Every structure is written in structure tokens, then in C-alpha cells.
Amino acid sequence: MFDTQTISLGIEILAATILVTTFLIVSSRSLMFYVRLFAIQSFLLGLVALLVAVGFGETHILIAAILTIVVKATVIPIALSKVIDKIKVRKEIDFTINITTSLLLCALLVILADSVARPILEAQRMSDLAVFKVLPMSIAVMMIGLFIMIARKQAVSQIIGLLTMENGVFLSGLSITYGMPLIVEVGIFFDIFVAVLILGVFVFRINQTFDTINVDTIRRLRH
């Protein structure tokens, strides 16, 4: 059986890898690559929840870990992949902010996230626990998810940004309080699943009607 220090180190490594996947999303143009990276990110998040459940005795997190892997790492990516296949839009051509500038801004967001998390860790006086080192990375994932929603013009990209931001919220919950009450976690997963299905239908219908899912183009058509 692994000790607490080994499990905490594993959680840190997984959290760092989750942060790397957000940068890979920002650096890519392929919608299918976004979806695959989100699936990997969610699977890693499920592993983090699993390690928290096993290493710190939070057994209710085990259900959240299974739901994360099944719903967010499997079902939602499959649903989004089918939407992309139907709308036949596989690459993002036009950006609000170009990729190079986006990566630089995301690096600044990581620094900002660290400066925001540090006072929280010091106030808790538990910064010696390795799991608390995950908080700066989780805040960075949230910020980058929000940035993706702002900087990308395709509706599918913005959905991925929203889901990435939610992954950051869940990761921060795991790092600070070892998760929320089970009923809250299950409710959130259900809400996310339904929301993605509805958004997927909307994206498909919008593409059928306007022959585009570029948000700027649709906004101009409104006028």
C-alpha cells in the first residue's frame, strides 16, 4: 500500500499534467484534438479523485472519480465528437487572439494563479501538505478555461473552455476540502452532462441554419 507522501506526489504530478493539457488546447487548431485533450484531462482528474479517495480515506470521492471517468472522459467526448462529425467543421481558422499571444497570456495566468493561491495556503497554515500545492494549478486551469471561452470563436471551442473551467473548479475542491458532499457532486455531473447535450444540439442546429458555428459571424448576422 502506498503511503500518504507518495499519493500526494502522484496527485501533484497528475495536476501538473492536467495543466499541460490546457496549454495544449490553447496551442491547437483542431476541434477533435480539443475533445481528445479534454477526455485525457478528465481521465487524469478522475485519477486525482481516485487517489484522494484511497490516500485520504474520503470514500465518497470514489463515486465522483468513477463519474468523472465515465461521464466527462468518455460520454461527453463521444457526444462532442459526433457533433463535430455532423457539422463537418474540424479546424478553427480564425482566432480572437493568436496562438502565440494566447500561450504567453496563459503563462501569465499561471503566475497570477500562484499569487492568488499563496495567501490562501498561508492562511490555512497547511502548505506543508503536498495536496495543497495543487491549488495554484487548479486556479490556473480555471482561468485558462475562461480564457479559451473568450479567445476562441467556434462554439465547440467555447464548450471545451467551459468544461475545462469546470475541471479546474473540481480540482480546486479536491485540493482544498477533498471534495464536496456526494449529493452536490452527483448533481453537478448531471447538470454538466445535460448542458453539454443541449449545447451540442444547439451547435448542430445553428450550423444547419447559418452554415457556420463561428460566434462572431452569427453575431454579425443578428444585425
BALORO-776871 format. One record per residue (C-alpha): residue number from 1; residue in one letter; x, y, z. Coordinates in nm, 4 decimals, always signed. Layout:
BEGIN
<pos=NUM | code=a | xx=X | yy=Y | zz=Z>
...
# end
This chain:
BEGIN
<pos=1 | code=m | xx=+0.0000 | yy=+0.0000 | zz=+0.0000>
<pos=2 | code=f | xx=+0.1327 | yy=+0.3467 | zz=-0.0888>
<pos=3 | code=d | xx=+0.1973 | yy=+0.5983 | zz=+0.1869>
<pos=4 | code=t | xx=+0.0413 | yy=+0.9448 | zz=+0.2024>
<pos=5 | code=q | xx=+0.3540 | yy=+1.1186 | zz=+0.0730>
<pos=6 | code=t | xx=+0.3680 | yy=+0.9011 | zz=-0.2399>
<pos=7 | code=i | xx=-0.0030 | yy=+0.9549 | zz=-0.3082>
<pos=8 | code=s | xx=+0.0336 | yy=+1.3313 | zz=-0.2607>
<pos=9 | code=l | xx=+0.3244 | yy=+1.3335 | zz=-0.5079>
<pos=10 | code=g | xx=+0.1109 | yy=+1.1406 | zz=-0.7559>
<pos=11 | code=i | xx=-0.1671 | yy=+1.3973 | zz=-0.7165>
<pos=12 | code=e | xx=+0.0790 | yy=+1.6805 | zz=-0.7833>
<pos=13 | code=i | xx=+0.2121 | yy=+1.5122 | zz=-1.0985>
<pos=14 | code=l | xx=-0.1397 | yy=+1.4463 | zz=-1.2303>
<pos=15 | code=a | xx=-0.2447 | yy=+1.8068 | zz=-1.1560>
<pos=16 | code=a | xx=+0.0613 | yy=+1.9376 | zz=-1.3428>
<pos=17 | code=t | xx=-0.0257 | yy=+1.7143 | zz=-1.6394>
<pos=18 | code=i | xx=-0.3836 | yy=+1.8480 | zz=-1.6355>
<pos=19 | code=l | xx=-0.2406 | yy=+2.2000 | zz=-1.6561>
<pos=20 | code=v | xx=-0.0237 | yy=+2.0934 | zz=-1.9517>
<pos=21 | code=t | xx=-0.3340 | yy=+1.9675 | zz=-2.1372>
<pos=22 | code=t | xx=-0.4911 | yy=+2.3137 | zz=-2.1071>
<pos=23 | code=f | xx=-0.1848 | yy=+2.4662 | zz=-2.2742>
<pos=24 | code=l | xx=-0.2049 | yy=+2.2042 | zz=-2.5498>
<pos=25 | code=i | xx=-0.5689 | yy=+2.3001 | zz=-2.6103>
<pos=26 | code=v | xx=-0.4669 | yy=+2.6656 | zz=-2.6406>
<pos=27 | code=s | xx=-0.1865 | yy=+2.5764 | zz=-2.8830>
<pos=28 | code=s | xx=-0.4034 | yy=+2.3729 | zz=-3.1233>
<pos=29 | code=r | xx=-0.6466 | yy=+2.4466 | zz=-3.4074>
<pos=30 | code=s | xx=-0.8152 | yy=+2.1064 | zz=-3.4341>
<pos=31 | code=l | xx=-1.1594 | yy=+2.0711 | zz=-3.2728>
<pos=32 | code=m | xx=-1.1171 | yy=+1.6930 | zz=-3.2471>
<pos=33 | code=f | xx=-0.7822 | yy=+1.7469 | zz=-3.0729>
<pos=34 | code=y | xx=-0.9610 | yy=+1.9749 | zz=-2.8231>
<pos=35 | code=v | xx=-1.2075 | yy=+1.6969 | zz=-2.7479>
<pos=36 | code=r | xx=-0.9366 | yy=+1.4317 | zz=-2.7100>
<pos=37 | code=l | xx=-0.7346 | yy=+1.6554 | zz=-2.4802>
<pos=38 | code=f | xx=-1.0447 | yy=+1.7240 | zz=-2.2710>
<pos=39 | code=a | xx=-1.1023 | yy=+1.3480 | zz=-2.2452>
<pos=40 | code=i | xx=-0.7410 | yy=+1.2962 | zz=-2.1290>
<pos=41 | code=q | xx=-0.7716 | yy=+1.5877 | zz=-1.8872>
<pos=42 | code=s | xx=-1.0926 | yy=+1.4478 | zz=-1.7376>
<pos=43 | code=f | xx=-0.9412 | yy=+1.0991 | zz=-1.7085>
<pos=44 | code=l | xx=-0.6448 | yy=+1.2453 | zz=-1.5195>
<pos=45 | code=l | xx=-0.8874 | yy=+1.4376 | zz=-1.2971>
<pos=46 | code=g | xx=-1.0667 | yy=+1.1114 | zz=-1.2257>
<pos=47 | code=l | xx=-0.7342 | yy=+0.9582 | zz=-1.1231>
<pos=48 | code=v | xx=-0.6718 | yy=+1.2534 | zz=-0.8886>
<pos=49 | code=a | xx=-1.0113 | yy=+1.1955 | zz=-0.7264>
<pos=50 | code=l | xx=-0.9332 | yy=+0.8236 | zz=-0.7012>
<pos=51 | code=l | xx=-0.6014 | yy=+0.8939 | zz=-0.5266>
<pos=52 | code=v | xx=-0.7740 | yy=+1.1329 | zz=-0.2841>
<pos=53 | code=a | xx=-1.0338 | yy=+0.8657 | zz=-0.2080>
<pos=54 | code=v | xx=-0.7716 | yy=+0.5952 | zz=-0.1495>
<pos=55 | code=g | xx=-0.4994 | yy=+0.8034 | zz=+0.0146>
<pos=56 | code=f | xx=-0.7009 | yy=+1.0241 | zz=+0.2466>
<pos=57 | code=g | xx=-0.9936 | yy=+0.7993 | zz=+0.3328>
<pos=58 | code=e | xx=-1.2531 | yy=+1.0122 | zz=+0.1525>
<pos=59 | code=t | xx=-1.4567 | yy=+0.7192 | zz=+0.0217>
<pos=60 | code=h | xx=-1.7418 | yy=+0.9358 | zz=-0.1111>
<pos=61 | code=i | xx=-1.4931 | yy=+1.0799 | zz=-0.3637>
<pos=62 | code=l | xx=-1.4714 | yy=+0.7347 | zz=-0.5196>
<pos=63 | code=i | xx=-1.8147 | yy=+0.7805 | zz=-0.6804>
<pos=64 | code=a | xx=-1.7091 | yy=+1.1225 | zz=-0.8115>
<pos=65 | code=a | xx=-1.3928 | yy=+0.9643 | zz=-0.9569>
<pos=66 | code=i | xx=-1.5953 | yy=+0.6976 | zz=-1.1398>
<pos=67 | code=l | xx=-1.8448 | yy=+0.9575 | zz=-1.2674>
<pos=68 | code=t | xx=-1.5596 | yy=+1.1768 | zz=-1.3914>
<pos=69 | code=i | xx=-1.4031 | yy=+0.8940 | zz=-1.5899>
<pos=70 | code=v | xx=-1.7326 | yy=+0.7612 | zz=-1.7277>
<pos=71 | code=v | xx=-1.9180 | yy=+1.0872 | zz=-1.7989>
<pos=72 | code=k | xx=-1.6507 | yy=+1.3500 | zz=-1.8622>
<pos=73 | code=a | xx=-1.3711 | yy=+1.1348 | zz=-2.0026>
<pos=74 | code=t | xx=-1.5910 | yy=+0.9042 | zz=-2.2118>
<pos=75 | code=v | xx=-1.9557 | yy=+1.0011 | zz=-2.2726>
<pos=76 | code=i | xx=-1.9158 | yy=+1.3772 | zz=-2.3240>
<pos=77 | code=p | xx=-1.6148 | yy=+1.3457 | zz=-2.5635>
<pos=78 | code=i | xx=-1.8064 | yy=+1.0872 | zz=-2.7691>
<pos=79 | code=a | xx=-2.1087 | yy=+1.3218 | zz=-2.7865>
<pos=80 | code=l | xx=-1.8926 | yy=+1.6194 | zz=-2.8899>
<pos=81 | code=s | xx=-1.7091 | yy=+1.4081 | zz=-3.1497>
<pos=82 | code=k | xx=-2.0411 | yy=+1.3155 | zz=-3.3078>
<pos=83 | code=v | xx=-2.1410 | yy=+1.6828 | zz=-3.3170>
<pos=84 | code=i | xx=-1.8131 | yy=+1.7702 | zz=-3.4924>
<pos=85 | code=d | xx=-1.8668 | yy=+1.4898 | zz=-3.7447>
<pos=86 | code=k | xx=-2.2172 | yy=+1.6155 | zz=-3.8201>
<pos=87 | code=i | xx=-2.1282 | yy=+1.9830 | zz=-3.8610>
<pos=88 | code=k | xx=-1.8136 | yy=+1.8918 | zz=-4.0632>
<pos=89 | code=v | xx=-1.6066 | yy=+2.1701 | zz=-3.9067>
<pos=90 | code=r | xx=-1.2781 | yy=+2.0214 | zz=-3.7885>
<pos=91 | code=k | xx=-1.0420 | yy=+2.3183 | zz=-3.7569>
<pos=92 | code=e | xx=-1.0505 | yy=+2.6631 | zz=-3.6068>
<pos=93 | code=i | xx=-0.9208 | yy=+2.9091 | zz=-3.8653>
<pos=94 | code=d | xx=-0.9811 | yy=+3.2480 | zz=-3.7071>
<pos=95 | code=f | xx=-0.8892 | yy=+3.3456 | zz=-3.3504>
<pos=96 | code=t | xx=-0.9742 | yy=+3.6490 | zz=-3.1401>
<pos=97 | code=i | xx=-0.6172 | yy=+3.6237 | zz=-3.0034>
<pos=98 | code=n | xx=-0.3495 | yy=+3.4361 | zz=-3.1992>
<pos=99 | code=i | xx=-0.1910 | yy=+3.1196 | zz=-3.0604>
<pos=100 | code=t | xx=+0.1483 | yy=+3.2687 | zz=-2.9681>
<pos=101 | code=t | xx=-0.0051 | yy=+3.5585 | zz=-2.7764>
<pos=102 | code=s | xx=-0.2558 | yy=+3.3214 | zz=-2.6167>
<pos=103 | code=l | xx=+0.0226 | yy=+3.0978 | zz=-2.4818>
<pos=104 | code=l | xx=+0.2060 | yy=+3.3979 | zz=-2.3377>
<pos=105 | code=l | xx=-0.1131 | yy=+3.5223 | zz=-2.1708>
<pos=106 | code=c | xx=-0.1810 | yy=+3.1755 | zz=-2.0296>
<pos=107 | code=a | xx=+0.1702 | yy=+3.1688 | zz=-1.8823>
<pos=108 | code=l | xx=+0.0911 | yy=+3.4999 | zz=-1.7121>
<pos=109 | code=l | xx=-0.2349 | yy=+3.3476 | zz=-1.5834>
<pos=110 | code=v | xx=-0.0337 | yy=+3.0665 | zz=-1.4212>
<pos=111 | code=i | xx=+0.1802 | yy=+3.3265 | zz=-1.2410>
<pos=112 | code=l | xx=-0.1339 | yy=+3.5139 | zz=-1.1379>
<pos=113 | code=a | xx=-0.2940 | yy=+3.1925 | zz=-1.0113>
<pos=114 | code=d | xx=+0.0115 | yy=+3.1219 | zz=-0.7967>
<pos=115 | code=s | xx=-0.0019 | yy=+3.4711 | zz=-0.6448>
<pos=116 | code=v | xx=-0.3744 | yy=+3.4274 | zz=-0.5708>
<pos=117 | code=a | xx=-0.3310 | yy=+3.0818 | zz=-0.4147>
<pos=118 | code=r | xx=-0.0301 | yy=+3.1659 | zz=-0.1971>
<pos=119 | code=p | xx=-0.2199 | yy=+3.3817 | zz=+0.0599>
<pos=120 | code=i | xx=-0.4874 | yy=+3.1115 | zz=+0.0841>
<pos=121 | code=l | xx=-0.2258 | yy=+2.8444 | zz=+0.1558>
<pos=122 | code=e | xx=-0.0524 | yy=+3.0630 | zz=+0.4119>
<pos=123 | code=a | xx=-0.3828 | yy=+3.1428 | zz=+0.5843>
<pos=124 | code=q | xx=-0.4614 | yy=+2.7717 | zz=+0.6095>
<pos=125 | code=r | xx=-0.1147 | yy=+2.7077 | zz=+0.7564>
<pos=126 | code=m | xx=-0.1176 | yy=+2.3701 | zz=+0.5870>
<pos=127 | code=s | xx=+0.1084 | yy=+2.4412 | zz=+0.2929>
<pos=128 | code=d | xx=+0.3319 | yy=+2.1544 | zz=+0.4031>
<pos=129 | code=l | xx=+0.0672 | yy=+1.9111 | zz=+0.2767>
<pos=130 | code=a | xx=+0.1556 | yy=+1.8252 | zz=-0.0834>
<pos=131 | code=v | xx=-0.2072 | yy=+1.8163 | zz=-0.1907>
<pos=132 | code=f | xx=-0.2397 | yy=+2.1881 | zz=-0.1137>
<pos=133 | code=k | xx=+0.0245 | yy=+2.2614 | zz=-0.3772>
<pos=134 | code=v | xx=-0.2372 | yy=+2.1602 | zz=-0.6333>
<pos=135 | code=l | xx=-0.4449 | yy=+2.4734 | zz=-0.5618>
<pos=136 | code=p | xx=-0.2356 | yy=+2.7148 | zz=-0.7773>
<pos=137 | code=m | xx=-0.2573 | yy=+2.4717 | zz=-1.0707>
<pos=138 | code=s | xx=-0.6330 | yy=+2.4281 | zz=-1.0300>
<pos=139 | code=i | xx=-0.6868 | yy=+2.8058 | zz=-1.0270>
<pos=140 | code=a | xx=-0.4698 | yy=+2.8315 | zz=-1.3411>
<pos=141 | code=v | xx=-0.6826 | yy=+2.5655 | zz=-1.5149>
<pos=142 | code=m | xx=-0.9974 | yy=+2.7643 | zz=-1.4265>
<pos=143 | code=m | xx=-0.8502 | yy=+3.0867 | zz=-1.5617>
<pos=144 | code=i | xx=-0.7241 | yy=+2.9256 | zz=-1.8823>
<pos=145 | code=g | xx=-1.0640 | yy=+2.7611 | zz=-1.9360>
<pos=146 | code=l | xx=-1.2265 | yy=+3.1040 | zz=-1.9100>
<pos=147 | code=f | xx=-0.9629 | yy=+3.2429 | zz=-2.1469>
<pos=148 | code=i | xx=-1.0430 | yy=+2.9718 | zz=-2.4040>
<pos=149 | code=m | xx=-1.4094 | yy=+3.0732 | zz=-2.3907>
<pos=150 | code=i | xx=-1.3134 | yy=+3.4365 | zz=-2.4573>
<pos=151 | code=a | xx=-1.0351 | yy=+3.3856 | zz=-2.7127>
<pos=152 | code=r | xx=-1.1949 | yy=+3.1207 | zz=-2.9369>
<pos=153 | code=k | xx=-1.4744 | yy=+3.1855 | zz=-3.1845>
<pos=154 | code=q | xx=-1.6094 | yy=+2.8374 | zz=-3.2577>
<pos=155 | code=a | xx=-1.8987 | yy=+2.7285 | zz=-3.0378>
<pos=156 | code=v | xx=-1.7417 | yy=+2.3853 | zz=-2.9810>
<pos=157 | code=s | xx=-1.4198 | yy=+2.5507 | zz=-2.8577>
<pos=158 | code=q | xx=-1.6176 | yy=+2.7591 | zz=-2.6122>
<pos=159 | code=i | xx=-1.7909 | yy=+2.4468 | zz=-2.4808>
<pos=160 | code=i | xx=-1.4474 | yy=+2.2898 | zz=-2.4244>
<pos=161 | code=g | xx=-1.3402 | yy=+2.6080 | zz=-2.2439>
<pos=162 | code=l | xx=-1.6443 | yy=+2.5862 | zz=-2.0161>
<pos=163 | code=l | xx=-1.5776 | yy=+2.2184 | zz=-1.9388>
<pos=164 | code=t | xx=-1.2080 | yy=+2.2883 | zz=-1.8758>
<pos=165 | code=m | xx=-1.3009 | yy=+2.5646 | zz=-1.6330>
<pos=166 | code=e | xx=-1.5330 | yy=+2.3221 | zz=-1.4502>
<pos=167 | code=n | xx=-1.2497 | yy=+2.0688 | zz=-1.4284>
<pos=168 | code=g | xx=-1.0412 | yy=+2.3384 | zz=-1.2607>
<pos=169 | code=v | xx=-1.3209 | yy=+2.4047 | zz=-1.0113>
<pos=170 | code=f | xx=-1.3450 | yy=+2.0343 | zz=-0.9265>
<pos=171 | code=l | xx=-0.9661 | yy=+2.0067 | zz=-0.8926>
<pos=172 | code=s | xx=-0.9592 | yy=+2.3035 | zz=-0.6543>
<pos=173 | code=g | xx=-1.2354 | yy=+2.1411 | zz=-0.4484>
<pos=174 | code=l | xx=-1.0265 | yy=+1.8253 | zz=-0.4228>
<pos=175 | code=s | xx=-0.7154 | yy=+2.0186 | zz=-0.3232>
<pos=176 | code=i | xx=-0.8786 | yy=+2.2309 | zz=-0.0519>
<pos=177 | code=t | xx=-1.1552 | yy=+2.0227 | zz=+0.1028>
<pos=178 | code=y | xx=-1.1051 | yy=+1.6775 | zz=-0.0544>
<pos=179 | code=g | xx=-1.4279 | yy=+1.7220 | zz=-0.2479>
<pos=180 | code=m | xx=-1.7818 | yy=+1.8416 | zz=-0.1905>
<pos=181 | code=p | xx=-2.0725 | yy=+1.6444 | zz=-0.0410>
<pos=182 | code=l | xx=-2.1678 | yy=+1.3496 | zz=-0.2626>
<pos=183 | code=i | xx=-2.5174 | yy=+1.4781 | zz=-0.3498>
<pos=184 | code=v | xx=-2.3653 | yy=+1.8065 | zz=-0.4712>
<pos=185 | code=e | xx=-2.1062 | yy=+1.6271 | zz=-0.6851>
<pos=186 | code=v | xx=-2.3643 | yy=+1.3984 | zz=-0.8464>
<pos=187 | code=g | xx=-2.5931 | yy=+1.6961 | zz=-0.9133>
<pos=188 | code=i | xx=-2.3099 | yy=+1.8891 | zz=-1.0781>
<pos=189 | code=f | xx=-2.2181 | yy=+1.5945 | zz=-1.3022>
<pos=190 | code=f | xx=-2.5803 | yy=+1.5546 | zz=-1.4086>
<pos=191 | code=d | xx=-2.6130 | yy=+1.9274 | zz=-1.4824>
<pos=192 | code=i | xx=-2.2923 | yy=+1.9262 | zz=-1.6888>
<pos=193 | code=f | xx=-2.3987 | yy=+1.6191 | zz=-1.8862>
<pos=194 | code=v | xx=-2.7419 | yy=+1.7658 | zz=-1.9702>
<pos=195 | code=a | xx=-2.5900 | yy=+2.1063 | zz=-2.0519>
<pos=196 | code=v | xx=-2.3383 | yy=+1.9541 | zz=-2.2958>
<pos=197 | code=l | xx=-2.6120 | yy=+1.7549 | zz=-2.4701>
<pos=198 | code=i | xx=-2.8272 | yy=+2.0669 | zz=-2.5064>
<pos=199 | code=l | xx=-2.5324 | yy=+2.2747 | zz=-2.6277>
<pos=200 | code=g | xx=-2.4419 | yy=+2.0009 | zz=-2.8763>
<pos=201 | code=v | xx=-2.7944 | yy=+2.0067 | zz=-3.0204>
<pos=202 | code=f | xx=-2.7840 | yy=+2.3875 | zz=-3.0389>
<pos=203 | code=v | xx=-2.4488 | yy=+2.3842 | zz=-3.2196>
<pos=204 | code=f | xx=-2.5807 | yy=+2.1312 | zz=-3.4728>
<pos=205 | code=r | xx=-2.8994 | yy=+2.3323 | zz=-3.5352>
<pos=206 | code=i | xx=-2.7085 | yy=+2.6609 | zz=-3.5623>
<pos=207 | code=n | xx=-2.4739 | yy=+2.5065 | zz=-3.8179>
<pos=208 | code=q | xx=-2.7711 | yy=+2.3742 | zz=-4.0174>
<pos=209 | code=t | xx=-2.9413 | yy=+2.7156 | zz=-4.0165>
<pos=210 | code=f | xx=-2.6453 | yy=+2.9506 | zz=-4.0690>
<pos=211 | code=d | xx=-2.3868 | yy=+2.7097 | zz=-4.2174>
<pos=212 | code=t | xx=-2.1351 | yy=+2.8229 | zz=-3.9527>
<pos=213 | code=i | xx=-2.0622 | yy=+2.7886 | zz=-3.5825>
<pos=214 | code=n | xx=-1.8371 | yy=+3.0946 | zz=-3.5698>
<pos=215 | code=v | xx=-1.9784 | yy=+3.3092 | zz=-3.2912>
<pos=216 | code=d | xx=-1.8622 | yy=+3.6379 | zz=-3.4492>
<pos=217 | code=t | xx=-2.0293 | yy=+3.5516 | zz=-3.7810>
<pos=218 | code=i | xx=-2.3575 | yy=+3.4644 | zz=-3.6077>
<pos=219 | code=r | xx=-2.3374 | yy=+3.7899 | zz=-3.4081>
<pos=220 | code=r | xx=-2.2964 | yy=+3.9888 | zz=-3.7324>
<pos=221 | code=l | xx=-2.5961 | yy=+3.8090 | zz=-3.8887>
<pos=222 | code=r | xx=-2.8064 | yy=+3.9241 | zz=-3.5951>
<pos=223 | code=h | xx=-2.7572 | yy=+4.2815 | zz=-3.7091>
# end
